[in-house]
Amino acid sequence: MSKMRRETRRQFIAQASALGAAAFLPGCGAMQGAAPRQVIDTHHHFYAPEYQKAWLDWEAKRNIPHFPTQVAWSRAATLEAMDKGGVQTAILSLASTPGVWFDLPPAEVNRMARLCNEYGADMVRSQPGRFGLFATLPMIDVDASLKEIDYALNTLKADGFGLQTNYGDKWPGDAAYRPIFEELNRRKALVYFHPLVASCCGRLAVGTFPAVIEVPHDTTRSVANLLLSGSLARYRDIRWLFSHAGGTVPMLTGRMDAFFSNRKDIKEIAPQGVEAEFRRLHYDTANATHPASMAALLKVVPDSQVVFGSDYPYFQPAPQAQALESLGLSASQVAAIEHGNATRLLPRLGKS
């Protein structure tokens, strides 16, 4: 064998060895011969121009710092982040604070909700297969909310509805919202909840801004309120989806079960027990792919109830997908969380 051929052979072996070693490194799944990621991101925010301006003005009046990534949001930037993270489809929704209220009268709230839903539906139409839509509802106006449900499903072809965990410190099990949830139940809708800092707790000073701690706690308040109001038992045809791995629900499941199981109405609100009700719900992974967060969640619910979420533009999809793939889950579990479970929740995606 000539010297040149021996050198070429040594280079080939070295390169092959390097690739083989890289296949065992976190985030190098593509090198293992696996197909590229086909992530469905169920927690992905968008901002119609008028809505974005109203939000930033609302923050400016209150001396609330803007998130630079929100200010820089655009359709092009969204697609770039999706491509970088292997996101095939992102389900668009509004973040919760300040929702569509902006201290406006009900008619303006209704108009803002419709404006955002129209803009999101235009994004879905403009990029076939890349987006879905969780439509928002005004909520403070029941009649307008019922009309928006019909319009969102029948005209805009929304995939579900994105709601806040509370509205003015009224959580979703409040009787005022019963007609809305009855209609969502009749429609067998997918209802996704995004948390916010409850007005009761926005001024708590613990050394960080309130969203760090209070946002996940409000998801827990919402889940507990839906359970204790009998809503989870009453609206059996609603498919429920909660952000950030359920907030603190996984850590507090045992505590809630210990207290709630002594209620006289426990058989009515939780026919098979508190934990069984929590196992029926769905949870996204947004900002919750840390090993401790996912370990807690997967002790409470099967992986079939977990879907990928990024919380874009506040967090990027790529690092979270990489973190999920580094948890030691099986390939089938990762595939289910990244896209399989979402196609079951969102049948339209499975047909595209």
C-alpha positions as CSV (number, residue, x, y, z in Angstrom):
1,M,0.0,0.0,0.0
2,S,1.5,3.4,-1.0
3,K,2.3,6.0,1.7
4,M,-0.5,8.3,0.3
5,R,-3.1,5.5,0.4
6,R,-2.1,4.6,4.0
7,E,-2.4,8.3,5.0
8,T,-5.8,8.5,3.4
9,R,-6.9,5.3,5.2
10,R,-5.7,6.7,8.6
11,Q,-7.7,9.9,8.0
12,F,-10.8,8.0,7.1
13,I,-10.6,5.8,10.3
14,A,-9.9,8.9,12.4
15,Q,-13.0,10.7,11.0
16,A,-15.2,7.6,11.4
17,S,-14.1,7.2,15.0
18,A,-14.8,10.9,15.7
19,L,-18.3,10.5,14.3
20,G,-18.9,7.4,16.2
21,A,-17.9,9.1,19.5
22,A,-20.0,12.1,18.7
23,A,-23.1,9.9,18.3
24,F,-22.9,9.3,22.0
25,L,-22.7,13.0,23.0
26,P,-25.9,14.9,24.1
27,G,-27.6,16.8,21.3
28,C,-25.9,14.6,18.6
29,G,-28.9,12.4,17.9
30,A,-28.8,13.3,14.2
31,M,-25.4,11.6,14.0
32,Q,-26.8,8.3,15.2
33,G,-28.6,7.9,11.9
34,A,-31.9,9.2,13.4
35,A,-34.1,11.4,11.3
36,P,-34.0,15.1,11.9
37,R,-36.2,16.4,14.7
38,Q,-39.9,16.9,13.8
39,V,-40.9,18.8,16.9
40,I,-44.4,20.2,17.5
41,D,-44.1,23.2,19.8
42,T,-47.4,23.7,21.6
43,H,-46.3,26.7,23.6
44,H,-45.2,29.4,21.1
45,H,-46.3,33.0,21.3
46,F,-47.1,35.5,18.6
47,Y,-47.8,39.3,18.5
48,A,-50.1,41.0,16.0
49,P,-48.6,44.5,15.4
50,E,-51.4,46.4,17.1
51,Y,-51.4,44.0,20.0
52,Q,-47.6,44.3,20.4
53,K,-47.8,48.1,20.5
54,A,-50.6,48.0,23.1
55,W,-48.6,45.6,25.2
56,L,-45.4,47.7,25.1
57,D,-47.3,50.9,25.8
58,W,-49.0,49.2,28.7
59,E,-45.6,48.2,30.2
60,A,-44.1,51.6,29.5
61,K,-46.9,53.3,31.5
62,R,-46.1,51.0,34.5
63,N,-42.3,51.2,34.1
64,I,-42.1,47.5,33.4
65,P,-39.0,46.6,31.4
66,H,-39.6,45.1,28.0
67,F,-38.3,41.6,27.1
68,P,-35.9,42.3,24.2
69,T,-36.8,39.0,22.5
70,Q,-40.5,40.0,22.5
71,V,-39.7,43.5,21.1
72,A,-37.6,41.8,18.3
73,W,-40.4,39.3,17.5
74,S,-41.2,38.9,13.8
75,R,-42.6,36.1,11.6
76,A,-39.2,35.6,10.0
77,A,-37.5,35.4,13.4
78,T,-40.1,32.8,14.5
79,L,-39.4,30.6,11.5
80,E,-35.7,30.9,12.0
81,A,-35.9,29.8,15.6
82,M,-38.2,26.9,14.6
83,D,-35.8,25.7,12.0
84,K,-32.9,25.9,14.3
85,G,-34.7,23.8,16.9
86,G,-36.1,21.3,14.5
87,V,-39.7,22.5,15.1
88,Q,-41.9,21.3,12.3
89,T,-45.1,23.1,13.6
90,A,-45.6,25.7,16.3
91,I,-49.1,26.2,17.8
92,L,-49.5,29.9,18.3
93,S,-51.0,31.4,21.4
94,L,-50.9,34.7,23.4
95,A,-48.9,35.0,26.6
96,S,-51.0,36.0,29.6
97,T,-49.9,39.4,30.9
98,P,-51.7,41.6,30.1
99,G,-53.8,39.3,27.9
100,V,-56.2,41.3,25.7
101,W,-57.5,43.6,28.5
102,F,-55.2,46.6,28.6
103,D,-57.7,48.2,31.1
104,L,-60.1,48.7,28.2
105,P,-63.9,48.5,28.1
106,P,-65.4,45.1,27.1
107,A,-66.0,46.2,23.5
108,E,-62.3,46.9,23.0
109,V,-61.3,43.7,24.7
110,N,-63.5,41.8,22.3
111,R,-62.0,43.6,19.3
112,M,-58.5,42.9,20.5
113,A,-59.3,39.2,20.9
114,R,-60.7,39.0,17.3
115,L,-57.7,41.0,15.9
116,C,-55.2,38.6,17.5
117,N,-57.2,35.5,16.3
118,E,-57.4,36.9,12.8
119,Y,-53.6,37.6,12.7
120,G,-52.8,34.1,14.0
121,A,-55.1,32.5,11.5
122,D,-53.3,34.5,8.7
123,M,-50.0,33.1,9.9
124,V,-51.4,29.5,9.7
125,R,-52.7,30.1,6.1
126,S,-49.5,31.9,5.0
127,Q,-47.1,29.0,6.0
128,P,-49.0,25.8,5.5
129,G,-48.0,23.1,7.9
130,R,-45.8,25.4,10.0
131,F,-48.3,26.8,12.4
132,G,-51.5,26.0,14.3
133,L,-53.6,28.3,16.4
134,F,-54.9,28.4,20.0
135,A,-57.5,31.2,19.7
136,T,-57.9,33.6,22.6
137,L,-61.3,34.5,24.2
138,P,-62.2,37.8,25.9
139,M,-63.7,35.9,28.9
140,I,-64.9,39.0,30.7
141,D,-67.8,39.1,28.2
142,V,-69.5,35.7,28.2
143,D,-71.7,36.3,25.1
144,A,-68.7,37.6,23.1
145,S,-66.7,34.6,24.2
146,L,-69.4,32.2,23.0
147,K,-69.4,34.0,19.6
148,E,-65.6,33.9,19.4
149,I,-65.6,30.1,20.1
150,D,-67.9,29.6,17.1
151,Y,-66.0,32.0,14.9
152,A,-62.6,30.6,15.8
153,L,-63.6,27.0,15.2
154,N,-65.9,27.4,12.2
155,T,-64.3,30.2,10.3
156,L,-60.7,30.4,11.4
157,K,-60.3,26.6,11.9
158,A,-58.5,27.1,15.2
159,D,-56.9,24.0,16.8
160,G,-58.1,24.9,20.3
161,F,-58.2,27.8,22.7
162,G,-55.5,29.5,24.8
163,L,-56.8,30.9,28.1
164,Q,-55.2,32.6,31.1
165,T,-55.0,30.8,34.4
166,N,-57.0,33.6,35.9
167,Y,-58.8,36.8,34.9
168,G,-58.8,39.5,37.6
169,D,-58.2,36.9,40.3
170,K,-61.1,34.8,39.1
171,W,-59.8,31.3,38.3
172,P,-61.4,29.1,35.6
173,G,-63.7,27.1,37.9
174,D,-65.6,30.3,38.8
175,A,-69.3,30.1,38.1
176,A,-69.1,33.2,35.9
177,Y,-67.3,31.2,33.3
178,R,-69.6,28.2,33.3
179,P,-71.4,28.9,30.0
180,I,-68.0,29.3,28.3
181,F,-66.7,25.9,29.5
182,E,-70.0,24.2,28.8
183,E,-69.7,25.3,25.2
184,L,-66.0,24.3,25.0
185,N,-67.0,20.9,26.5
186,R,-69.8,20.5,23.9
187,R,-67.3,21.2,21.2
188,K,-64.8,18.7,22.7
189,A,-62.2,21.5,22.5
190,L,-58.6,21.5,23.4
191,V,-58.1,24.1,26.1
192,Y,-54.6,25.3,26.8
193,F,-53.8,27.4,29.9
194,H,-51.0,29.9,30.1
195,P,-50.2,31.3,33.6
196,L,-49.7,34.9,34.8
197,V,-48.9,36.6,38.1
198,A,-52.1,36.9,40.0
199,S,-52.9,40.5,41.1
200,C,-52.9,39.4,44.7
201,C,-49.2,38.4,44.5
202,G,-47.5,40.8,42.0
203,R,-45.8,42.9,44.7
204,L,-44.4,40.1,46.7
205,A,-40.6,40.8,47.1
206,V,-38.4,37.8,47.4
207,G,-35.4,39.1,45.5
208,T,-36.5,38.4,41.9
209,F,-39.3,39.6,39.6
210,P,-42.6,37.9,40.4
211,A,-42.9,35.7,37.2
212,V,-40.1,33.4,38.3
213,I,-42.1,32.0,41.2
214,E,-45.6,33.2,40.9
215,V,-46.2,32.1,37.3
216,P,-45.8,28.4,38.0
217,H,-47.8,28.8,41.2
218,D,-50.7,30.2,39.3
219,T,-50.9,27.1,37.1
220,T,-51.2,25.1,40.3
221,R,-54.0,27.4,41.5
222,S,-55.8,27.0,38.2
223,V,-55.6,23.1,38.3
224,A,-56.7,23.0,42.0
225,N,-59.5,25.4,41.2
226,L,-60.7,23.3,38.3
227,L,-60.6,20.2,40.4
228,L,-62.3,21.6,43.5
229,S,-65.0,23.4,41.6
230,G,-65.9,20.1,39.9
231,S,-65.0,21.4,36.5
232,L,-62.6,18.6,35.7
233,A,-65.4,16.1,36.5
234,R,-68.1,18.1,34.8
235,Y,-66.4,18.9,31.5
236,R,-65.2,15.4,30.7
237,D,-64.9,16.1,26.9
238,I,-62.5,19.1,27.3
239,R,-58.9,18.1,26.6
240,W,-56.9,20.2,29.2
241,L,-53.3,21.3,28.6
242,F,-51.2,23.2,31.1
243,S,-47.9,25.1,30.7
244,H,-44.5,24.5,32.3
245,A,-45.0,20.9,33.3
246,G,-48.0,21.9,35.4
247,G,-46.2,24.5,37.5
248,T,-45.8,23.1,41.0
249,V,-48.6,20.4,40.5
250,P,-46.1,17.5,40.4
251,M,-44.4,18.6,43.6
252,L,-47.7,19.2,45.4
253,T,-49.7,16.2,44.2
254,G,-49.2,14.2,47.4
255,R,-50.0,17.2,49.6
256,M,-53.2,18.1,47.6
257,D,-54.3,14.5,47.6
258,A,-53.8,14.2,51.4
259,F,-56.0,17.3,52.0
260,F,-58.6,17.0,49.3
261,S,-59.3,13.3,49.8
262,N,-61.0,14.2,53.1
263,R,-63.7,16.4,51.4
264,K,-67.3,15.1,51.6
265,D,-67.7,15.7,47.8
266,I,-64.5,13.9,46.8
267,K,-66.3,11.2,44.8
268,E,-68.1,13.9,42.8
269,I,-65.1,16.0,42.0
270,A,-62.6,13.2,41.6
271,P,-64.4,10.0,40.9
272,Q,-61.2,7.9,40.8
273,G,-59.1,10.0,43.1
274,V,-57.1,13.2,43.0
275,E,-54.1,11.7,41.4
276,A,-56.2,10.1,38.7
277,E,-57.6,13.5,37.7
278,F,-54.1,14.9,37.4
279,R,-53.0,12.0,35.3
280,R,-55.8,12.8,32.8
281,L,-54.4,16.3,32.1
282,H,-51.8,17.2,29.6
283,Y,-48.6,19.2,30.3
284,D,-46.0,20.9,28.2
285,T,-42.3,21.0,28.8
286,A,-41.7,24.8,28.4
287,N,-38.8,25.9,30.6
288,A,-39.2,22.5,32.4
289,T,-36.7,20.2,30.8
290,H,-34.4,20.3,33.8
291,P,-34.0,16.7,35.1
292,A,-35.7,17.5,38.4
293,S,-38.7,19.0,36.8
294,M,-39.2,16.2,34.3
295,A,-38.6,13.5,36.9
296,A,-41.3,14.9,39.1
297,L,-43.8,15.3,36.2
298,L,-43.2,11.8,34.9
299,K,-43.7,10.3,38.4
300,V,-47.3,11.8,38.4
301,V,-48.3,11.3,34.7
302,P,-47.4,8.9,31.9
303,D,-45.3,10.3,29.1
304,S,-48.3,10.0,26.9
305,Q,-49.7,13.2,28.6
306,V,-46.6,15.3,27.9
307,V,-46.0,17.5,24.9
308,F,-43.1,19.7,23.8
309,G,-43.3,23.4,24.5
310,S,-40.7,26.2,24.2
311,D,-42.3,29.5,25.5
312,Y,-40.8,31.2,22.5
313,P,-39.7,34.1,22.2
314,Y,-38.9,34.1,25.9
315,F,-37.0,30.8,25.6
316,Q,-35.6,29.2,22.4
317,P,-36.8,25.8,21.2
318,A,-33.3,24.4,20.3
319,P,-31.7,24.2,23.8
320,Q,-34.9,22.7,25.3
321,A,-35.1,20.0,22.6
322,Q,-31.5,19.2,23.3
323,A,-32.1,19.1,27.1
324,L,-35.1,16.8,26.6
325,E,-33.0,14.4,24.5
326,S,-30.3,14.3,27.2
327,L,-32.6,13.1,30.1
328,G,-32.0,9.4,29.5
329,L,-35.6,8.8,28.2
330,S,-36.0,6.1,25.6
331,A,-36.1,7.1,21.9
332,S,-39.8,6.3,21.8
333,Q,-40.5,8.5,24.8
334,V,-38.7,11.4,23.3
335,A,-40.5,10.9,19.9
336,A,-43.8,10.9,21.7
337,I,-43.1,14.0,23.7
338,E,-41.6,15.9,20.7
339,H,-44.4,15.2,18.3
340,G,-46.4,11.9,18.7
341,N,-48.6,13.0,21.6
342,A,-49.3,16.4,20.0
343,T,-50.6,14.8,16.8
344,R,-53.0,12.8,19.0
345,L,-54.2,16.0,20.7
346,L,-54.2,18.0,17.5
347,P,-55.6,15.6,14.8
348,R,-55.2,18.1,12.0
349,L,-51.4,18.0,12.4
350,G,-51.4,14.3,11.8
351,K,-53.1,14.8,8.4
352,S,-50.7,17.5,7.2
